[in-house]
Amino acid sequence: MKYKLYGLLTVLSTCAMVAVAVLILQKDDIKKDRYLQHKEGPTETYDYEVNNSTFSSHLPVIQIYVDEPIPGKTIVDSETGYHLGHSVSQSGSDRICGDITVREKDDSYSSRMNIHVRGNSSRSFDKSSYSICLINDEGANNPADLLEMGEHHEWVLYGPILDRTLIRNYMWYNIAGQIMDYAPELRYCEVFINDEYQGLYLLCESITAGSDRLQLKVNKKDNTFTGYLLRLDRGSENEYKNLDNFSNYTYRITSTVDCVYPGLSNLNDELKKSITDDFSYFEKIIYSYDYNDEKYGYRTLIDVDNFVDYFIINELTCNYDAGAFSTYIYKDLDGRFKLCVWDFNNCCDNYMEQAISYRDFGLVNRAWFKMLIKDEYFVEKIIDRYKELRKDILSEESLLSFIDDTITYLGDSVDRNYEVWDYIFESHDLHNVLIPFDRNPDNYDEAVQDLKDFLIRRGEW
């Protein structure tokens, strides 16, 4: 009898391993080659009917209609162009319904939606960014494949304004997507709200679970998971989503970790505790004295190559929100933790509060990296990988070409954008300014040159 039992256990064990392998292989199959809009997107203009007039663009056009002011939406004086305040609130918690139509050439998709202003400091910018949830007439989620980025109901409309080049997020999401397993897909588009032109935007995937996004699964019935997604930031407005994890209650970090996936509908006390305990175990290993033990240390818990690439991309660009804010970490199907890039609005010396030196390191003092960087193995991995990437995708020639090619592709859309937002090059409105004031470019060409100069100096250093 016991031999039959042993045989049954062997079969079950093998089946389990095969199932995990299939899931991982499916994940690899799902991962698409990176689509670079500035290289593969349409270049011929198309005429769209907007408010009984013709609008011509080679970019996709998004039309949004809402019946009431969008909560947190800035009000800008139509004559002076200066910031006057917010229509309702800046919390971003209030959502209103509306309609959205995404159009590219002859293709068109329409849906009901919920919309609200997103971001933290960026909520105060004159040009708002938005979170959009596609819904049906009954208010349920209505997933759609927008601009061939995969089917989902959650989307982000990012409106660059502090980044006067308009390309930082587009550039570094795409570069990260060519280096790492996953980075959010995004497409340039031009946006109208209630038939009023809003300028150049980026329609972007939100970071969450999905068949074309992160391969994460939870089972609320038995409180198990094969993957989850956390965010290191200022914490969720819903306290229930915030974790009391190890680095939080031991004051190793000052930011808060909240649970992005599973969301509230699939989160309960038991599952939240399981995720908190699992993540805290990883952090306890990181902050222990034997964190770099080859058999029991962090190398068994994280995708080391992923952490290395994340470090290089954010350190090269001096994107020092990473590791403190807008930091997404997830547990993948293979059971290891990975990081996902997000928000390069402030990178390459574009912080509002102060200038960033190109002759410094900042990520070495952030969250888990201040421990990882003490391990010679991890440092050597960074050095070797950086040398490899500088020969190709992160070479000076490649980076400058990426910038030039993107600007060439955007063409007249840049001029149209700054017909609305041109005062940004003259205004000292504290909602949209770099301090000290002499850091602010006087025109678009100067903004682009500042970005190039920073990357050249940074790369050489």
Solvent accessible surface area in square Angstrom, and as a share of the most:
residue,aa,sasa,rsa
1,M,185,0.83
2,K,113,0.48
3,Y,160,0.61
4,K,156,0.66
5,L,91,0.46
6,Y,124,0.47
7,G,34,0.32
8,L,99,0.49
9,L,95,0.47
10,T,85,0.50
11,V,87,0.50
12,L,99,0.49
13,S,57,0.37
14,T,64,0.37
15,C,74,0.44
16,A,56,0.44
17,M,125,0.56
18,V,82,0.47
19,A,52,0.40
20,V,72,0.41
21,A,47,0.36
22,V,65,0.37
23,L,74,0.37
24,I,50,0.25
25,L,109,0.54
26,Q,90,0.40
27,K,36,0.15
28,D,80,0.41
29,D,119,0.61
30,I,58,0.29
31,K,102,0.43
32,K,87,0.37
33,D,137,0.71
34,R,40,0.15
35,Y,60,0.23
36,L,18,0.09
37,Q,4,0.02
38,H,15,0.07
39,K,126,0.54
40,E,102,0.46
41,G,9,0.09
42,P,38,0.24
43,T,100,0.58
44,E,134,0.60
45,T,96,0.56
46,Y,67,0.26
47,D,89,0.46
48,Y,2,0.01
49,E,105,0.47
50,V,5,0.03
51,N,96,0.49
52,N,153,0.79
53,S,64,0.41
54,T,81,0.47
55,F,27,0.11
56,S,47,0.31
57,S,1,0.01
58,H,18,0.08
59,L,1,0.00
60,P,1,0.01
61,V,0,0.00
62,I,0,0.00
63,Q,14,0.06
64,I,0,0.00
65,Y,85,0.32
66,V,13,0.08
67,D,138,0.71
68,E,96,0.43
69,P,85,0.54
70,I,6,0.03
71,P,6,0.04
72,G,0,0.00
73,K,36,0.15
74,T,6,0.03
75,I,84,0.43
76,V,41,0.23
77,D,44,0.23
78,S,116,0.75
79,E,163,0.73
80,T,79,0.46
81,G,14,0.14
82,Y,98,0.37
83,H,30,0.14
84,L,112,0.56
85,G,20,0.19
86,H,41,0.18
87,S,40,0.26
88,V,88,0.51
89,S,34,0.22
90,Q,86,0.38
91,S,43,0.28
92,G,3,0.03
93,S,58,0.37
94,D,66,0.34
95,R,134,0.49
96,I,16,0.08
97,C,60,0.36
98,G,1,0.01
99,D,58,0.30
100,I,2,0.01
101,T,27,0.16
102,V,7,0.04
103,R,51,0.18
104,E,47,0.21
105,K,57,0.24
106,D,119,0.62
107,D,106,0.55
108,S,76,0.49
109,Y,73,0.28
110,S,71,0.46
111,S,12,0.08
112,R,76,0.28
113,M,0,0.00
114,N,36,0.18
115,I,0,0.00
116,H,14,0.06
117,V,1,0.00
118,R,55,0.20
119,G,16,0.15
120,N,68,0.35
121,S,66,0.43
122,S,29,0.19
123,R,43,0.16
124,S,23,0.15
125,F,9,0.04
126,D,0,0.00
127,K,4,0.02
128,S,2,0.01
129,S,8,0.05
130,Y,0,0.00
131,S,27,0.18
132,I,5,0.03
133,C,28,0.17
134,L,1,0.00
135,I,10,0.05
136,N,52,0.27
137,D,128,0.66
138,E,147,0.66
139,G,45,0.43
140,A,53,0.41
141,N,82,0.42
142,N,42,0.22
143,P,65,0.41
144,A,7,0.06
145,D,79,0.41
146,L,3,0.01
147,L,22,0.11
148,E,134,0.60
149,M,0,0.00
150,G,9,0.08
151,E,100,0.45
152,H,18,0.08
153,H,34,0.15
154,E,63,0.28
155,W,3,0.01
156,V,7,0.04
157,L,0,0.00
158,Y,29,0.11
159,G,3,0.03
160,P,1,0.01
161,I,6,0.03
162,L,1,0.01
163,D,0,0.00
164,R,6,0.02
165,T,1,0.01
166,L,2,0.01
167,I,0,0.00
168,R,11,0.04
169,N,8,0.04
170,Y,0,0.00
171,M,0,0.00
172,W,0,0.00
173,Y,5,0.02
174,N,1,0.01
175,I,2,0.01
176,A,0,0.00
177,G,8,0.08
178,Q,80,0.36
179,I,24,0.12
180,M,9,0.04
181,D,66,0.34
182,Y,32,0.12
183,A,2,0.02
184,P,0,0.00
185,E,14,0.06
186,L,3,0.02
187,R,13,0.05
188,Y,0,0.00
189,C,0,0.00
190,E,0,0.00
191,V,0,0.00
192,F,12,0.05
193,I,15,0.07
194,N,75,0.38
195,D,42,0.22
196,E,116,0.52
197,Y,40,0.15
198,Q,13,0.06
199,G,0,0.00
200,L,0,0.00
201,Y,1,0.00
202,L,1,0.00
203,L,1,0.00
204,C,3,0.02
205,E,0,0.00
206,S,18,0.11
207,I,8,0.04
208,T,12,0.07
209,A,15,0.11
210,G,22,0.21
211,S,72,0.47
212,D,41,0.21
213,R,11,0.04
214,L,6,0.03
215,Q,33,0.15
216,L,7,0.03
217,K,137,0.58
218,V,28,0.16
219,N,67,0.34
220,K,85,0.36
221,K,197,0.83
222,D,81,0.42
223,N,42,0.21
224,T,68,0.39
225,F,49,0.20
226,T,67,0.39
227,G,0,0.00
228,Y,1,0.00
229,L,0,0.00
230,L,0,0.00
231,R,59,0.22
232,L,1,0.01
233,D,10,0.05
234,R,131,0.48
235,G,24,0.23
236,S,19,0.12
237,E,114,0.51
238,N,64,0.33
239,E,132,0.59
240,Y,79,0.30
241,K,34,0.14
242,N,24,0.12
243,L,6,0.03
244,D,88,0.46
245,N,0,0.00
246,F,28,0.12
247,S,0,0.00
248,N,45,0.23
249,Y,106,0.40
250,T,40,0.23
251,Y,191,0.73
252,R,94,0.34
253,I,18,0.09
254,T,146,0.85
255,S,11,0.07
256,T,31,0.18
257,V,2,0.01
258,D,0,0.00
259,C,0,0.00
260,V,29,0.16
261,Y,41,0.15
262,P,0,0.00
263,G,24,0.23
264,L,84,0.42
265,S,92,0.59
266,N,60,0.31
267,L,9,0.04
268,N,33,0.17
269,D,94,0.49
270,E,98,0.44
271,L,0,0.00
272,K,39,0.17
273,K,129,0.55
274,S,40,0.26
275,I,1,0.00
276,T,19,0.11
277,D,71,0.37
278,D,39,0.20
279,F,0,0.00
280,S,7,0.05
281,Y,119,0.45
282,F,1,0.00
283,E,0,0.00
284,K,92,0.39
285,I,28,0.14
286,I,0,0.00
287,Y,25,0.09
288,S,33,0.21
289,Y,228,0.87
290,D,89,0.46
291,Y,16,0.06
292,N,54,0.28
293,D,54,0.28
294,E,133,0.60
295,K,142,0.60
296,Y,145,0.55
297,G,0,0.00
298,Y,0,0.00
299,R,53,0.19
300,T,67,0.39
301,L,34,0.17
302,I,0,0.00
303,D,16,0.08
304,V,15,0.09
305,D,80,0.41
306,N,12,0.06
307,F,0,0.00
308,V,3,0.02
309,D,8,0.04
310,Y,3,0.01
311,F,9,0.04
312,I,5,0.02
313,I,0,0.00
314,N,2,0.01
315,E,7,0.03
316,L,10,0.05
317,T,0,0.00
318,C,0,0.00
319,N,1,0.01
320,Y,22,0.08
321,D,28,0.15
322,A,5,0.04
323,G,3,0.03
324,A,19,0.15
325,F,64,0.27
326,S,18,0.11
327,T,0,0.00
328,Y,13,0.05
329,I,2,0.01
330,Y,7,0.03
331,K,33,0.14
332,D,5,0.03
333,L,23,0.12
334,D,51,0.27
335,G,34,0.32
336,R,90,0.33
337,F,5,0.02
338,K,4,0.02
339,L,1,0.01
340,C,1,0.00
341,V,1,0.00
342,W,25,0.09
343,D,39,0.20
344,F,0,0.00
345,N,12,0.06
346,N,21,0.11
347,C,0,0.00
348,C,3,0.02
349,D,39,0.20
350,N,7,0.04
351,Y,24,0.09
352,M,33,0.15
353,E,122,0.55
354,Q,110,0.49
355,A,59,0.45
356,I,26,0.13
357,S,57,0.37
358,Y,59,0.22
359,R,153,0.56
360,D,78,0.40
361,F,108,0.45
362,G,11,0.10
363,L,0,0.00
364,V,37,0.21
365,N,99,0.51
366,R,65,0.24
367,A,5,0.04
368,W,1,0.00
369,F,1,0.00
370,K,66,0.28
371,M,26,0.11
372,L,0,0.00
373,I,44,0.22
374,K,136,0.58
375,D,5,0.03
376,E,131,0.59
377,Y,86,0.33
378,F,0,0.00
379,V,45,0.26
380,E,79,0.36
381,K,63,0.27
382,I,19,0.10
383,I,69,0.35
384,D,89,0.46
385,R,59,0.22
386,Y,62,0.24
387,K,124,0.52
388,E,96,0.43
389,L,11,0.06
390,R,55,0.20
391,K,169,0.71
392,D,102,0.53
393,I,29,0.15
394,L,0,0.00
395,S,21,0.13
396,E,66,0.30
397,E,138,0.62
398,S,38,0.25
399,L,3,0.02
400,L,37,0.19
401,S,47,0.30
402,F,19,0.08
403,I,0,0.00
404,D,63,0.32
405,D,58,0.30
406,T,0,0.00
407,I,40,0.20
408,T,110,0.64
409,Y,17,0.06
410,L,0,0.00
411,G,35,0.34
412,D,95,0.49
413,S,0,0.00
414,V,10,0.06
415,D,89,0.46
416,R,48,0.18
417,N,1,0.01
418,Y,25,0.09
419,E,134,0.60
420,V,57,0.33
421,W,11,0.04
422,D,79,0.41
423,Y,19,0.07
424,I,2,0.01
425,F,32,0.13
426,E,140,0.63
427,S,8,0.05
428,H,110,0.49
429,D,25,0.13
430,L,119,0.59
431,H,61,0.27
432,N,2,0.01
433,V,1,0.00
434,L,6,0.03
435,I,80,0.41
436,P,73,0.46
437,F,94,0.39
438,D,125,0.65
439,R,36,0.13
440,N,24,0.12
441,P,7,0.05
442,D,99,0.51
443,N,73,0.37
444,Y,31,0.12
445,D,110,0.57
446,E,65,0.29
447,A,5,0.04
448,V,13,0.07
449,Q,87,0.39
450,D,63,0.33
451,L,0,0.00
452,K,33,0.14
453,D,46,0.24
454,F,4,0.02
455,L,5,0.03
456,I,45,0.23
457,R,97,0.35
458,R,11,0.04
459,G,11,0.10
460,E,128,0.57
461,W,128,0.45
